[in-house]
């Protein structure tokens, strides 16, 4: 879920994520997570991400915030992938480390 600011109107946060700010916390259907907003009309993405166990990434260059899916306590500690080496389309070895410092999308596919 992409946002243009770290502080989102509560109605927009609910519409995009399905989590509504209520007196008992952030709620989705019957599940509620303890959460005390500083402002009832605005949700701070950092605080909400921490309460919900959702990863949050800020792209300062493009002024965007990306809130990931609830990870159930298994969120990544970092967005830095470990180095590995695979053959490229020409069969030459290619190391992920050669792209360090750049944003990379990894797509995996298996025929089975």
DAQUITA-V925884 format. One record per pair of residues at least 4 apart in sequence whose C-alpha atoms are under 6 Angstrom apart, sorted by the first residue. I is the first residue (numbers start at 1). GAP is how many residues later the second one is. D is the distance in Angstrom with one decimal. If there is no record, write none. Layout:
I&GAP&D, I&GAP&D
This chain:
1&65&5.5, 1&66&5.2, 2&63&5.7, 2&64&4.6, 3&61&5.8, 3&62&5.0, 4&60&4.8, 6&38&6.0, 6&39&5.3, 7&36&5.6, 7&37&4.6, 8&34&5.4, 8&35&5.2, 9&32&5.8, 9&33&4.4, 10&31&5.2, 10&32&4.8, 10&33&5.4, 13&4&5.8, 14&4&4.8, 14&5&4.9, 14&6&4.8, 19&7&5.8, 19&8&5.2, 19&9&4.8, 20&6&5.4, 20&7&5.1, 21&4&5.9, 21&5&4.6, 25&7&5.9, 25&8&5.4, 25&9&4.5, 25&10&4.3, 26&6&5.4, 26&7&5.2, 26&9&5.9, 27&4&5.6, 27&5&4.1, 45&4&5.8, 48&4&6.0, 49&4&5.7, 49&5&4.7, 53&17&5.8, 53&20&5.9, 54&14&5.6, 54&15&5.8, 54&16&4.6, 54&17&5.9, 55&12&5.9, 55&13&5.1, 56&10&5.7, 56&11&4.6, 57&8&5.8, 57&9&5.2, 58&6&6.0, 58&7&4.6, 59&4&5.8, 59&5&5.2, 71&4&5.2, 83&13&5.4, 83&14&5.3, 84&11&5.7, 84&12&5.7, 85&9&5.4, 85&10&4.3, 86&7&5.7, 86&8&5.4, 87&4&4.9, 87&5&5.1, 87&6&4.4, 87&7&5.7, 88&4&5.4, 88&6&5.9
